[in-house]
C-alpha cells in the first residue's frame, strides 16, 4: 500500500476535521474529493495494481466521524440505515456474492475480466475485442466489494449530513463551486495542452486507470482531472443537472446559475458522446415537464434559457460565416462522436461487454456471478449479471424511492427549499443512472449517485421548522364545552379560518 501526495494531503485534512470539524464540514470534504476522479489517494500494487480514489479515502474519515464513540450520531446513522434499507440490502448481497459466486460458478462461463492484463498480446483486433477467460475469483472481486461498501457509506453520510439545514446548504454551495472548478479544469487542460504547465494538472491524474489524452481533427478531448473525456463529461452532466435544477427552483441562484452556464459550455466543447447524448435527453425531459405540469418551468427562467439558446445560435451562425472550415471540422467531429459512434470497433466491443451481463444472468439462474467478475458497459446489465434478481430489485427500489415520482416537488418548483433541493438531487441522480446504463463497467452505481440518492431521501424526510407549522394550544374554558370535565383542543387561533395542510403528493382527479 502506497500513500500518494493526494492521499497525504487528505490524511492531514481528514484528521483535522475529525478532531475539530463538524459532520457537514466532513461531508463537504468528501464532495470536494469527488472532483479528483482520475486521481489515487492510495495505490494497491498487490491487488492487481488497483487504487483507492480520493472520494473513497475521504469517506473513511466520514465514517470515523459518524461512528466514533461520543460523536452523538448513532441515532442519525440508524435512521439513515432504515431509510436506505434497499441500498443496504443490495450492498450486503453484492459483497457476499463477490466472494461466493466466482467460486460457485468457476469455469462455467467465459467472461472479459474487469481489468485486463496490460502485457497480453492478441493475434488480431477482433481477438482483442472478444477476449475472454474462464470465470474465477480475482482481486477485482475484492476491490469491487470495497467500492460497494464505499457507495453505501456515501449514501449514509449524505443522508446524515443533509438531514440538517446546514448540510443542505453545504451540498448546494459545494457542488456549485465544485462544478465551476470541474469545468475550469477541463478548459485549462485544453488550453495548456503541449505546454510545460500541462504537467501540473497531469500530476493529479495518478490513478491506476487508463489515462487517455485523445484528439480528433485537432480538437483536444476535454478530460480535466479525470481519466478520459467520457468520465469527465459524465460527472459534468450530473453536476450540470443538479445546479440547473437548483437554479430553476431558485436555490442559491447566484452560485448555481453561473455554475450551470459554465458546465453547459464545458459539455458543449467536451468532444464527448456522453455530453452530446445527455444534454438533448435532459432538454427533452425539461420540455416534457413544462408541457405536462403547469409551472414546472417558470416564465423568467424560460426567458433566460431562451435567451441563452438564441445567443448560442447567433454565435454559431457568426462562426459559420467567419470560419467555415472550423465549423465544418467541428460538425464532422460531432457526427463522429454521435451518429458514427455506433459503427466503431469500440461500440462493437461495448455491446459485447454489455451482453455478457445477460449471459451471466441466464447461466447463473438469476443469482449473479458476483460483483467484479466481468467487465460490462452498462450498469443495468452489470447489475443483472453480477447480482441477479435480488440485486436488480433492491437497487431499482432504492432509486425509485429516492426519485419520488409521486411527489409534486419532483415535477414542479415549490417554496420549500428542502423539497426543492431533494428534487434537484433526484433529477441529477436519474441522469447519472441513465448515463451509467450505457457506460458503467461495473454493477457499483458509484458514490455520486449514492450521495444524491441519500440526500434526496433525507431532505424529503426532514421535519418542518418549528415556526413553519401552527401548534395546538389549549384555549381558555368556554361555555360551549360539552363535557365540563374536559377542554377542547383547537388549532392555532380559534378565530382563524381553517386551512388544509400543504402536501407534496401529486393529486389525481
One Martini backbone bead per residue (centre of mass of N, CA, C, O) as a GRO file, in nm:
protein
  509
    1UNK     BB    1   0.094   0.038   0.025
    2UNK     BB    2   0.048   0.369  -0.124
    3UNK     BB    3   0.098   0.703  -0.052
    4UNK     BB    4   0.003   0.981  -0.184
    5UNK     BB    5  -0.006   1.321  -0.205
    6UNK     BB    6  -0.313   1.324  -0.187
    7UNK     BB    7  -0.342   1.140   0.060
    8UNK     BB    8  -0.174   1.317   0.251
    9UNK     BB    9  -0.359   1.563   0.241
   10UNK     BB   10  -0.613   1.412   0.336
   11UNK     BB   11  -0.507   1.320   0.608
   12UNK     BB   12  -0.480   1.602   0.733
   13UNK     BB   13  -0.770   1.700   0.685
   14UNK     BB   14  -0.925   1.464   0.812
   15UNK     BB   15  -0.805   1.488   1.100
   16UNK     BB   16  -0.892   1.779   1.153
   17UNK     BB   17  -1.201   1.723   1.118
   18UNK     BB   18  -1.220   1.497   1.329
   19UNK     BB   19  -1.144   1.681   1.573
   20UNK     BB   20  -1.291   1.993   1.475
   21UNK     BB   21  -1.526   1.899   1.298
   22UNK     BB   22  -1.804   1.862   1.122
   23UNK     BB   23  -2.019   1.682   0.939
   24UNK     BB   24  -2.050   1.894   0.712
   25UNK     BB   25  -1.747   1.935   0.661
   26UNK     BB   26  -1.690   1.640   0.587
   27UNK     BB   27  -1.885   1.635   0.350
   28UNK     BB   28  -1.741   1.854   0.184
   29UNK     BB   29  -1.478   1.693   0.157
   30UNK     BB   30  -1.604   1.463  -0.013
   31UNK     BB   31  -1.706   1.639  -0.249
   32UNK     BB   32  -1.427   1.747  -0.334
   33UNK     BB   33  -1.291   1.467  -0.381
   34UNK     BB   34  -1.475   1.393  -0.636
   35UNK     BB   35  -1.309   1.569  -0.848
   36UNK     BB   36  -1.076   1.332  -0.836
   37UNK     BB   37  -1.125   1.090  -1.069
   38UNK     BB   38  -0.797   1.040  -1.165
   39UNK     BB   39  -0.715   0.967  -0.880
   40UNK     BB   40  -0.490   0.872  -0.602
   41UNK     BB   41  -0.449   0.796  -0.261
   42UNK     BB   42  -0.410   0.476  -0.300
   43UNK     BB   43  -0.187   0.218  -0.364
   44UNK     BB   44  -0.240  -0.140  -0.492
   45UNK     BB   45  -0.017  -0.362  -0.612
   46UNK     BB   46  -0.128  -0.645  -0.483
   47UNK     BB   47  -0.421  -0.572  -0.643
   48UNK     BB   48  -0.357  -0.536  -0.956
   49UNK     BB   49  -0.319  -0.212  -0.945
   50UNK     BB   50  -0.488  -0.077  -0.755
   51UNK     BB   51  -0.709   0.191  -0.624
   52UNK     BB   52  -0.781   0.471  -0.413
   53UNK     BB   53  -0.988   0.710  -0.420
   54UNK     BB   54  -1.047   1.008  -0.268
   55UNK     BB   55  -1.347   0.964  -0.190
   56UNK     BB   56  -1.302   0.700  -0.033
   57UNK     BB   57  -1.103   0.819   0.175
   58UNK     BB   58  -1.298   1.038   0.285
   59UNK     BB   59  -1.516   0.831   0.387
   60UNK     BB   60  -1.347   0.719   0.617
   61UNK     BB   61  -1.364   0.981   0.789
   62UNK     BB   62  -1.668   0.990   0.797
   63UNK     BB   63  -1.705   0.729   0.954
   64UNK     BB   64  -1.548   0.819   1.203
   65UNK     BB   65  -1.734   1.066   1.267
   66UNK     BB   66  -2.000   0.885   1.310
   67UNK     BB   67  -1.879   0.618   1.492
   68UNK     BB   68  -1.759   0.747   1.716
   69UNK     BB   69  -1.740   0.763   2.034
   70UNK     BB   70  -1.940   1.054   2.123
   71UNK     BB   71  -2.071   1.189   1.856
   72UNK     BB   72  -2.397   1.154   1.837
   73UNK     BB   73  -2.480   0.962   1.551
   74UNK     BB   74  -2.638   0.690   1.584
   75UNK     BB   75  -2.930   0.774   1.530
   76UNK     BB   76  -2.877   0.883   1.245
   77UNK     BB   77  -2.765   0.620   1.126
   78UNK     BB   78  -3.017   0.453   1.177
   79UNK     BB   79  -3.200   0.623   0.991
   80UNK     BB   80  -3.029   0.580   0.735
   81UNK     BB   81  -3.060   0.271   0.721
   82UNK     BB   82  -3.368   0.266   0.693
   83UNK     BB   83  -3.390   0.455   0.436
   84UNK     BB   84  -3.146   0.259   0.296
   85UNK     BB   85  -3.238  -0.048   0.282
   86UNK     BB   86  -3.212  -0.131  -0.019
   87UNK     BB   87  -2.911  -0.064  -0.043
   88UNK     BB   88  -2.819  -0.249   0.181
   89UNK     BB   89  -2.912  -0.512   0.044
   90UNK     BB   90  -2.740  -0.482  -0.212
   91UNK     BB   91  -2.460  -0.475  -0.075
   92UNK     BB   92  -2.466  -0.733   0.088
   93UNK     BB   93  -2.519  -0.922  -0.149
   94UNK     BB   94  -2.271  -0.834  -0.319
   95UNK     BB   95  -2.042  -0.900  -0.119
   96UNK     BB   96  -2.105  -1.199  -0.084
   97UNK     BB   97  -2.100  -1.270  -0.393
   98UNK     BB   98  -1.800  -1.188  -0.453
   99UNK     BB   99  -1.694  -1.457  -0.291
  100UNK     BB  100  -1.887  -1.694  -0.400
  101UNK     BB  101  -1.965  -1.697  -0.710
  102UNK     BB  102  -1.683  -1.741  -0.852
  103UNK     BB  103  -1.668  -2.031  -0.719
  104UNK     BB  104  -1.943  -2.154  -0.800
  105UNK     BB  105  -1.890  -2.064  -1.133
  106UNK     BB  106  -1.632  -2.188  -1.202
  107UNK     BB  107  -1.576  -2.249  -1.547
  108UNK     BB  108  -1.890  -2.192  -1.671
  109UNK     BB  109  -1.771  -1.909  -1.777
  110UNK     BB  110  -1.695  -1.660  -2.015
  111UNK     BB  111  -1.499  -1.359  -1.951
  112UNK     BB  112  -1.436  -1.027  -1.913
  113UNK     BB  113  -1.226  -0.869  -1.741
  114UNK     BB  114  -1.211  -0.584  -1.562
  115UNK     BB  115  -0.890  -0.635  -1.572
  116UNK     BB  116  -0.660  -0.634  -1.791
  117UNK     BB  117  -0.372  -0.731  -1.944
  118UNK     BB  118  -0.112  -0.545  -2.055
  119UNK     BB  119   0.084  -0.789  -2.165
  120UNK     BB  120  -0.106  -0.871  -2.364
  121UNK     BB  121  -0.150  -1.062  -2.670
  122UNK     BB  122  -0.284  -1.026  -3.005
  123UNK     BB  123  -0.361  -1.140  -3.323
  124UNK     BB  124  -0.613  -0.937  -3.322
  125UNK     BB  125  -0.863  -0.715  -3.292
  126UNK     BB  126  -1.095  -0.921  -3.244
  127UNK     BB  127  -0.948  -1.073  -3.016
  128UNK     BB  128  -0.956  -0.830  -2.825
  129UNK     BB  129  -1.263  -0.772  -2.816
  130UNK     BB  130  -1.326  -1.106  -2.749
  131UNK     BB  131  -1.186  -1.136  -2.487
  132UNK     BB  132  -1.145  -1.421  -2.266
  133UNK     BB  133  -1.222  -1.596  -1.950
  134UNK     BB  134  -1.243  -1.786  -1.699
  135UNK     BB  135  -1.410  -1.804  -1.425
  136UNK     BB  136  -1.270  -1.626  -1.138
  137UNK     BB  137  -1.119  -1.536  -0.874
  138UNK     BB  138  -1.037  -1.189  -0.794
  139UNK     BB  139  -0.930  -0.880  -0.695
  140UNK     BB  140  -1.190  -0.738  -0.815
  141UNK     BB  141  -1.389  -0.850  -0.613
  142UNK     BB  142  -1.273  -0.701  -0.372
  143UNK     BB  143  -1.276  -0.404  -0.475
  144UNK     BB  144  -1.580  -0.394  -0.543
  145UNK     BB  145  -1.675  -0.446  -0.254
  146UNK     BB  146  -1.548  -0.187  -0.142
  147UNK     BB  147  -1.705   0.008  -0.324
  148UNK     BB  148  -1.984  -0.069  -0.217
  149UNK     BB  149  -1.932   0.029   0.070
  150UNK     BB  150  -1.877   0.322  -0.019
  151UNK     BB  151  -2.159   0.372  -0.135
  152UNK     BB  152  -2.312   0.334   0.128
  153UNK     BB  153  -2.159   0.549   0.289
  154UNK     BB  154  -2.239   0.787   0.109
  155UNK     BB  155  -2.544   0.773   0.164
  156UNK     BB  156  -2.532   0.798   0.475
  157UNK     BB  157  -2.374   1.065   0.492
  158UNK     BB  158  -2.573   1.234   0.327
  159UNK     BB  159  -2.813   1.193   0.509
  160UNK     BB  160  -2.703   1.307   0.774
  161UNK     BB  161  -2.616   1.589   0.667
  162UNK     BB  162  -2.904   1.666   0.513
  163UNK     BB  163  -3.094   1.669   0.772
  164UNK     BB  164  -2.970   1.946   0.776
  165UNK     BB  165  -2.956   2.267   0.675
  166UNK     BB  166  -2.648   2.291   0.652
  167UNK     BB  167  -2.612   2.048   0.463
  168UNK     BB  168  -2.773   2.160   0.228
  169UNK     BB  169  -2.594   2.409   0.181
  170UNK     BB  170  -2.332   2.254   0.130
  171UNK     BB  171  -2.423   2.097  -0.115
  172UNK     BB  172  -2.487   2.333  -0.304
  173UNK     BB  173  -2.227   2.505  -0.286
  174UNK     BB  174  -2.017   2.283  -0.348
  175UNK     BB  175  -2.132   2.194  -0.629
  176UNK     BB  176  -2.108   2.470  -0.760
  177UNK     BB  177  -1.805   2.513  -0.723
  178UNK     BB  178  -1.719   2.236  -0.834
  179UNK     BB  179  -1.836   2.277  -1.117
  180UNK     BB  180  -1.655   2.513  -1.196
  181UNK     BB  181  -1.388   2.365  -1.151
  182UNK     BB  182  -1.436   2.135  -1.350
  183UNK     BB  183  -1.457   2.315  -1.602
  184UNK     BB  184  -1.183   2.466  -1.573
  185UNK     BB  185  -1.005   2.216  -1.591
  186UNK     BB  186  -1.088   2.144  -1.877
  187UNK     BB  187  -0.995   2.409  -2.015
  188UNK     BB  188  -0.701   2.408  -1.912
  189UNK     BB  189  -0.604   2.145  -2.053
  190UNK     BB  190  -0.651   2.253  -2.337
  191UNK     BB  191  -0.481   2.521  -2.321
  192UNK     BB  192  -0.210   2.352  -2.199
  193UNK     BB  193  -0.147   2.192  -2.435
  194UNK     BB  194   0.203   2.134  -2.471
  195UNK     BB  195   0.285   2.248  -2.200
  196UNK     BB  196   0.443   2.262  -1.897
  197UNK     BB  197   0.168   2.300  -1.731
  198UNK     BB  198   0.046   2.016  -1.782
  199UNK     BB  199   0.203   1.862  -1.553
  200UNK     BB  200   0.036   1.962  -1.315
  201UNK     BB  201  -0.232   1.818  -1.389
  202UNK     BB  202  -0.110   1.532  -1.444
  203UNK     BB  203  -0.035   1.469  -1.141
  204UNK     BB  204  -0.349   1.406  -1.066
  205UNK     BB  205  -0.332   1.157  -1.282
  206UNK     BB  206  -0.257   0.873  -1.071
  207UNK     BB  207  -0.429   0.655  -1.147
  208UNK     BB  208  -0.516   0.304  -1.218
  209UNK     BB  209  -0.571   0.411  -1.515
  210UNK     BB  210  -0.662   0.494  -1.834
  211UNK     BB  211  -0.488   0.767  -1.950
  212UNK     BB  212  -0.651   0.973  -2.174
  213UNK     BB  213  -0.525   1.165  -2.483
  214UNK     BB  214  -0.729   1.273  -2.710
  215UNK     BB  215  -0.777   1.338  -3.067
  216UNK     BB  216  -0.983   1.525  -3.322
  217UNK     BB  217  -0.904   1.720  -3.572
  218UNK     BB  218  -0.750   1.897  -3.331
  219UNK     BB  219  -0.941   1.813  -3.099
  220UNK     BB  220  -0.933   1.834  -2.768
  221UNK     BB  221  -1.007   1.627  -2.521
  222UNK     BB  222  -1.190   1.661  -2.235
  223UNK     BB  223  -1.064   1.576  -1.888
  224UNK     BB  224  -0.902   1.704  -1.677
  225UNK     BB  225  -0.903   1.501  -1.372
  226UNK     BB  226  -0.967   1.270  -1.569
  227UNK     BB  227  -0.911   0.992  -1.761
  228UNK     BB  228  -1.157   1.081  -1.954
  229UNK     BB  229  -1.402   1.225  -2.142
  230UNK     BB  230  -1.650   1.058  -2.046
  231UNK     BB  231  -1.610   1.096  -1.736
  232UNK     BB  232  -1.613   1.401  -1.738
  233UNK     BB  233  -1.899   1.430  -1.865
  234UNK     BB  234  -2.054   1.271  -1.659
  235UNK     BB  235  -2.001   1.457  -1.415
  236UNK     BB  236  -2.091   1.722  -1.551
  237UNK     BB  237  -2.386   1.636  -1.594
  238UNK     BB  238  -2.465   1.597  -1.301
  239UNK     BB  239  -2.395   1.885  -1.209
  240UNK     BB  240  -2.573   2.037  -1.408
  241UNK     BB  241  -2.848   1.929  -1.322
  242UNK     BB  242  -2.836   2.023  -1.033
  243UNK     BB  243  -2.784   2.335  -1.072
  244UNK     BB  244  -3.020   2.384  -1.266
  245UNK     BB  245  -3.246   2.295  -1.073
  246UNK     BB  246  -3.176   2.503  -0.859
  247UNK     BB  247  -3.213   2.752  -1.035
  248UNK     BB  248  -3.506   2.690  -1.117
  249UNK     BB  249  -3.577   2.686  -0.782
  250UNK     BB  250  -3.411   2.915  -0.629
  251UNK     BB  251  -3.124   2.788  -0.539
  252UNK     BB  252  -2.870   2.967  -0.509
  253UNK     BB  253  -2.839   3.146  -0.793
  254UNK     BB  254  -2.554   3.292  -0.775
  255UNK     BB  255  -2.418   2.994  -0.812
  256UNK     BB  256  -2.589   2.799  -0.996
  257UNK     BB  257  -2.601   2.962  -1.255
  258UNK     BB  258  -2.296   2.984  -1.337
  259UNK     BB  259  -2.245   2.679  -1.317
  260UNK     BB  260  -2.439   2.595  -1.545
  261UNK     BB  261  -2.307   2.759  -1.773
  262UNK     BB  262  -2.018   2.637  -1.754
  263UNK     BB  263  -2.101   2.337  -1.789
  264UNK     BB  264  -2.236   2.367  -2.063
  265UNK     BB  265  -1.980   2.458  -2.211
  266UNK     BB  266  -1.809   2.207  -2.147
  267UNK     BB  267  -1.998   2.003  -2.285
  268UNK     BB  268  -1.991   2.131  -2.573
  269UNK     BB  269  -1.645   2.101  -2.570
  270UNK     BB  270  -1.574   1.786  -2.492
  271UNK     BB  271  -1.601   1.558  -2.717
  272UNK     BB  272  -1.856   1.390  -2.603
  273UNK     BB  273  -2.107   1.160  -2.630
  274UNK     BB  274  -2.231   1.197  -2.352
  275UNK     BB  275  -2.301   1.498  -2.388
  276UNK     BB  276  -2.453   1.477  -2.677
  277UNK     BB  277  -2.677   1.291  -2.538
  278UNK     BB  278  -2.756   1.417  -2.256
  279UNK     BB  279  -2.857   1.704  -2.319
  280UNK     BB  280  -3.105   1.638  -2.503
  281UNK     BB  281  -3.249   1.457  -2.300
  282UNK     BB  282  -3.285   1.672  -2.079
  283UNK     BB  283  -3.435   1.879  -2.254
  284UNK     BB  284  -3.681   1.695  -2.302
  285UNK     BB  285  -3.761   1.666  -2.005
  286UNK     BB  286  -3.814   1.966  -1.951
  287UNK     BB  287  -4.027   2.004  -2.176
  288UNK     BB  288  -4.225   1.791  -2.071
  289UNK     BB  289  -4.277   1.920  -1.798
  290UNK     BB  290  -4.387   2.193  -1.908
  291UNK     BB  291  -4.638   2.057  -2.054
  292UNK     BB  292  -4.759   1.871  -1.808
  293UNK     BB  293  -4.660   2.098  -1.583
  294UNK     BB  294  -4.764   2.361  -1.447
  295UNK     BB  295  -4.475   2.553  -1.351
  296UNK     BB  296  -4.206   2.394  -1.413
  297UNK     BB  297  -4.143   2.662  -1.599
  298UNK     BB  298  -4.060   2.949  -1.540
  299UNK     BB  299  -4.073   3.236  -1.711
  300UNK     BB  300  -3.792   3.361  -1.645
  301UNK     BB  301  -3.635   3.098  -1.706
  302UNK     BB  302  -3.728   3.068  -1.999
  303UNK     BB  303  -3.600   3.333  -2.096
  304UNK     BB  304  -3.307   3.261  -2.030
  305UNK     BB  305  -3.291   3.010  -2.205
  306UNK     BB  306  -3.371   3.146  -2.471
  307UNK     BB  307  -3.136   3.349  -2.475
  308UNK     BB  308  -2.910   3.136  -2.481
  309UNK     BB  309  -2.995   3.000  -2.745
  310UNK     BB  310  -2.976   3.253  -2.925
  311UNK     BB  311  -2.677   3.307  -2.870
  312UNK     BB  312  -2.577   3.037  -2.981
  313UNK     BB  313  -2.689   3.068  -3.268
  314UNK     BB  314  -2.544   3.333  -3.334
  315UNK     BB  315  -2.256   3.229  -3.290
  316UNK     BB  316  -2.269   2.997  -3.497
  317UNK     BB  317  -2.332   3.175  -3.745
  318UNK     BB  318  -2.081   3.354  -3.731
  319UNK     BB  319  -1.878   3.118  -3.753
  320UNK     BB  320  -1.973   3.016  -4.034
  321UNK     BB  321  -1.884   3.280  -4.180
  322UNK     BB  322  -1.579   3.321  -4.071
  323UNK     BB  323  -1.534   2.981  -4.006
  324UNK     BB  324  -1.601   2.728  -4.205
  325UNK     BB  325  -1.385   2.516  -4.140
  326UNK     BB  326  -1.434   2.486  -3.839
  327UNK     BB  327  -1.732   2.408  -3.864
  328UNK     BB  328  -1.689   2.150  -4.030
  329UNK     BB  329  -1.505   2.005  -3.824
  330UNK     BB  330  -1.705   2.012  -3.588
  331UNK     BB  331  -1.929   1.854  -3.734
  332UNK     BB  332  -1.759   1.600  -3.780
  333UNK     BB  333  -1.712   1.543  -3.482
  334UNK     BB  334  -2.007   1.510  -3.400
  335UNK     BB  335  -2.068   1.274  -3.591
  336UNK     BB  336  -1.851   1.083  -3.475
  337UNK     BB  337  -1.973   1.099  -3.165
  338UNK     BB  338  -2.262   0.988  -3.269
  339UNK     BB  339  -2.358   0.851  -3.538
  340UNK     BB  340  -2.071   0.683  -3.581
  341UNK     BB  341  -2.036   0.528  -3.305
  342UNK     BB  342  -2.195   0.250  -3.366
  343UNK     BB  343  -1.951   0.152  -3.591
  344UNK     BB  344  -1.737   0.101  -3.403
  345UNK     BB  345  -1.521  -0.098  -3.227
  346UNK     BB  346  -1.604   0.009  -2.952
  347UNK     BB  347  -1.908  -0.055  -2.981
  348UNK     BB  348  -1.875  -0.357  -3.021
  349UNK     BB  349  -1.739  -0.410  -2.748
  350UNK     BB  350  -1.965  -0.290  -2.566
  351UNK     BB  351  -2.186  -0.489  -2.653
  352UNK     BB  352  -2.037  -0.739  -2.552
  353UNK     BB  353  -2.017  -0.657  -2.257
  354UNK     BB  354  -2.322  -0.621  -2.205
  355UNK     BB  355  -2.408  -0.918  -2.285
  356UNK     BB  356  -2.268  -1.064  -2.047
  357UNK     BB  357  -2.487  -1.006  -1.836
  358UNK     BB  358  -2.709  -1.181  -1.959
  359UNK     BB  359  -2.550  -1.446  -1.961
  360UNK     BB  360  -2.492  -1.455  -1.654
  361UNK     BB  361  -2.786  -1.458  -1.565
  362UNK     BB  362  -2.868  -1.723  -1.703
  363UNK     BB  363  -2.631  -1.921  -1.602
  364UNK     BB  364  -2.706  -1.845  -1.284
  365UNK     BB  365  -3.024  -1.832  -1.241
  366UNK     BB  366  -3.040  -1.521  -1.119
  367UNK     BB  367  -2.792  -1.472  -0.912
  368UNK     BB  368  -2.502  -1.432  -1.002
  369UNK     BB  369  -2.127  -1.378  -1.033
  370UNK     BB  370  -2.033  -1.119  -0.915
  371UNK     BB  371  -1.868  -0.860  -0.828
  372UNK     BB  372  -1.595  -0.821  -1.059
  373UNK     BB  373  -1.610  -1.064  -1.283
  374UNK     BB  374  -1.684  -0.838  -1.506
  375UNK     BB  375  -1.706  -0.654  -1.800
  376UNK     BB  376  -1.889  -0.369  -1.873
  377UNK     BB  377  -2.134  -0.106  -2.034
  378UNK     BB  378  -2.368  -0.150  -1.805
  379UNK     BB  379  -2.549  -0.122  -1.526
  380UNK     BB  380  -2.787  -0.308  -1.584
  381UNK     BB  381  -2.627  -0.567  -1.680
  382UNK     BB  382  -2.435  -0.578  -1.437
  383UNK     BB  383  -2.648  -0.627  -1.220
  384UNK     BB  384  -2.762  -0.885  -1.340
  385UNK     BB  385  -2.488  -1.051  -1.362
  386UNK     BB  386  -2.385  -1.001  -1.055
  387UNK     BB  387  -2.688  -0.992  -0.873
  388UNK     BB  388  -2.944  -1.032  -1.009
  389UNK     BB  389  -3.255  -1.015  -0.889
  390UNK     BB  390  -3.198  -0.893  -0.611
  391UNK     BB  391  -3.023  -0.654  -0.706
  392UNK     BB  392  -3.225  -0.525  -0.906
  393UNK     BB  393  -3.456  -0.473  -0.704
  394UNK     BB  394  -3.315  -0.312  -0.477
  395UNK     BB  395  -3.196  -0.083  -0.651
  396UNK     BB  396  -3.459   0.010  -0.786
  397UNK     BB  397  -3.607   0.089  -0.523
  398UNK     BB  398  -3.410   0.299  -0.428
  399UNK     BB  399  -3.432   0.487  -0.676
  400UNK     BB  400  -3.738   0.529  -0.664
  401UNK     BB  401  -3.756   0.660  -0.380
  402UNK     BB  402  -3.552   0.890  -0.443
  403UNK     BB  403  -3.714   1.024  -0.677
  404UNK     BB  404  -4.025   1.063  -0.641
  405UNK     BB  405  -4.286   1.044  -0.860
  406UNK     BB  406  -4.536   1.137  -0.644
  407UNK     BB  407  -4.411   1.418  -0.626
  408UNK     BB  408  -4.452   1.747  -0.683
  409UNK     BB  409  -4.151   1.854  -0.645
  410UNK     BB  410  -4.028   1.691  -0.885
  411UNK     BB  411  -4.191   1.870  -1.120
  412UNK     BB  412  -4.229   2.128  -0.933
  413UNK     BB  413  -4.190   2.413  -0.790
  414UNK     BB  414  -4.118   2.500  -0.449
  415UNK     BB  415  -4.076   2.668  -0.147
  416UNK     BB  416  -3.932   2.436  -0.036
  417UNK     BB  417  -3.596   2.379  -0.008
  418UNK     BB  418  -3.575   2.080   0.053
  419UNK     BB  419  -3.756   1.974  -0.178
  420UNK     BB  420  -3.601   2.113  -0.410
  421UNK     BB  421  -3.326   1.979  -0.358
  422UNK     BB  422  -3.429   1.690  -0.384
  423UNK     BB  423  -3.512   1.718  -0.682
  424UNK     BB  424  -3.229   1.779  -0.789
  425UNK     BB  425  -3.110   1.510  -0.697
  426UNK     BB  426  -3.303   1.326  -0.857
  427UNK     BB  427  -3.228   1.421  -1.147
  428UNK     BB  428  -2.925   1.371  -1.127
  429UNK     BB  429  -2.950   1.072  -1.066
  430UNK     BB  430  -3.102   0.990  -1.322
  431UNK     BB  431  -2.874   1.077  -1.519
  432UNK     BB  432  -2.658   0.894  -1.398
  433UNK     BB  433  -2.804   0.628  -1.460
  434UNK     BB  434  -2.832   0.666  -1.766
  435UNK     BB  435  -2.528   0.680  -1.826
  436UNK     BB  436  -2.447   0.412  -1.681
  437UNK     BB  437  -2.629   0.231  -1.882
  438UNK     BB  438  -2.386   0.310  -2.122
  439UNK     BB  439  -2.084   0.284  -1.934
  440UNK     BB  440  -2.063   0.090  -1.704
  441UNK     BB  441  -1.838  -0.167  -1.581
  442UNK     BB  442  -2.021  -0.191  -1.322
  443UNK     BB  443  -2.251  -0.246  -1.041
  444UNK     BB  444  -2.156   0.020  -0.932
  445UNK     BB  445  -2.311   0.327  -0.896
  446UNK     BB  446  -2.170   0.512  -0.699
  447UNK     BB  447  -2.113   0.799  -0.513
  448UNK     BB  448  -2.286   1.005  -0.661
  449UNK     BB  449  -2.558   0.857  -0.656
  450UNK     BB  450  -2.559   0.805  -0.351
  451UNK     BB  451  -2.556   1.098  -0.248
  452UNK     BB  452  -2.814   1.190  -0.394
  453UNK     BB  453  -3.007   0.980  -0.273
  454UNK     BB  454  -2.956   1.042   0.026
  455UNK     BB  455  -3.040   1.340   0.011
  456UNK     BB  456  -3.328   1.302  -0.093
  457UNK     BB  457  -3.431   1.138   0.150
  458UNK     BB  458  -3.366   1.344   0.374
  459UNK     BB  459  -3.513   1.607   0.267
  460UNK     BB  460  -3.803   1.458   0.275
  461UNK     BB  461  -3.772   1.385   0.608
  462UNK     BB  462  -3.780   1.649   0.713
  463UNK     BB  463  -3.864   1.854   0.954
  464UNK     BB  464  -4.026   2.111   1.020
  465UNK     BB  465  -4.013   2.399   1.135
  466UNK     BB  466  -4.152   2.527   1.414
  467UNK     BB  467  -4.267   2.797   1.252
  468UNK     BB  468  -4.417   2.633   1.004
  469UNK     BB  469  -4.621   2.522   1.235
  470UNK     BB  470  -4.889   2.504   1.394
  471UNK     BB  471  -5.001   2.487   1.720
  472UNK     BB  472  -5.131   2.337   1.983
  473UNK     BB  473  -5.381   2.481   2.195
  474UNK     BB  474  -5.509   2.584   2.513
  475UNK     BB  475  -5.790   2.712   2.579
  476UNK     BB  476  -6.017   2.864   2.727
  477UNK     BB  477  -6.289   2.841   2.880
  478UNK     BB  478  -6.613   2.732   2.758
  479UNK     BB  479  -6.959   2.729   2.729
  480UNK     BB  480  -6.938   2.504   2.484
  481UNK     BB  481  -6.872   2.285   2.667
  482UNK     BB  482  -6.981   1.968   2.701
  483UNK     BB  483  -6.757   1.870   2.901
  484UNK     BB  484  -6.665   1.978   3.208
  485UNK     BB  485  -6.395   1.782   3.231
  486UNK     BB  486  -6.322   1.919   2.952
  487UNK     BB  487  -6.102   2.044   2.679
  488UNK     BB  488  -6.071   2.181   2.390
  489UNK     BB  489  -5.888   2.152   2.087
  490UNK     BB  490  -5.705   2.393   1.896
  491UNK     BB  491  -5.595   2.551   1.599
  492UNK     BB  492  -5.461   2.797   1.711
  493UNK     BB  493  -5.666   3.034   1.626
  494UNK     BB  494  -6.003   3.029   1.680
  495UNK     BB  495  -6.062   3.270   1.456
  496UNK     BB  496  -5.930   3.117   1.241
  497UNK     BB  497  -5.907   2.979   0.954
  498UNK     BB  498  -5.935   2.677   0.796
  499UNK     BB  499  -5.660   2.493   0.665
  500UNK     BB  500  -5.485   2.313   0.454
  501UNK     BB  501  -5.234   2.111   0.434
  502UNK     BB  502  -4.959   2.069   0.279
  503UNK     BB  503  -4.854   1.891  -0.017
  504UNK     BB  504  -4.628   1.631  -0.186
  505UNK     BB  505  -4.869   1.505  -0.355
  506UNK     BB  506  -5.004   1.386  -0.617
  507UNK     BB  507  -5.302   1.482  -0.771
  508UNK     BB  508  -5.597   1.314  -0.868
  509UNK     BB  509  -5.913   1.299  -1.030
   0.00000   0.00000   0.00000
